[in-house]
């Protein structure tokens, strides 16, 4: 009799787990949504070599994903987070002290940081020649754990196309695709 109860319990648990997955995937209780982040920053740019990368200071995002999820549906919270991925990232030229534009950046890599987490590469751009905009390609990394806190930063690594020094003001535009589940 104990074996029958145990077997019935296991089958019921499997069935209930499958039902939750079906509800989450088929009914899409809360569809995925975009969380944008835009900031204007002034980056001291010094390229003394065209073969090595230089890191910029950390760019605080401090996105409160729990609040963003509750804005979309108050029944959900950060505890319902299923995945977070970078969906878009670009940098637009605003101005510079010495007249350089974004074409002084040949290659760039963007990393995401959070407390007690190693930096993770989330986007790259190679062989840039555009003076006004750099569009990045996402690495499709799931960065869910980096958004369980609202203390998250971006770090940019830049490789120059020529040797130069300047202070460039740019606008950083990002979007993160967020999925939650029951």
URRA-V440724 format. One line per field, one symbol per residue. phi: phi as a letter, one per 20 degrees, with the letter a starting at -180 (. if undefined). psi: psi as a letter, one per 20 degrees, with the letter a starting at -180 (. if undefined). burial: # if it has 16 or more other ideal C-beta (glycine too) atoms within 10 Angstrom, else .. Layout:
BEGIN
phi->???
psi->???
burial->???
END
This chain:
BEGIN
phi->.fffffffffffffffffffffgfeeelgcgfbedebcbdcddfdcdebddddceefgdfdlfefgffffffaffdbffefdbccfdbbbcdfdabfdnfdfffeecbcdddcbgmcfgcfdacbclfcffdbddddfemfedgffdfcedccdcddcdfebfacacdecdeccbdedccbf
psi->hhhgggggggggggghghggggggggimgoqqrpoqppqpqooppooiqjirqpqrqqopglpnhghhghhhoiiqahijpgqpqphqpqpppgrqhjjqaiiiogqqqpqpqqpkqqqppiqqpqlpipihpppqpqikpokghijiqjnqqqpppppqirprproppqpppqppppprr.
burial->.......................#.....#....#.#...#.#.#.#......#.#..#.#.####.##......#.#.##..####.###.#..#...#.#.###########....##.##.#..#.....#.#.#....##.##.#..##########....#.#.#.#####.####.
END
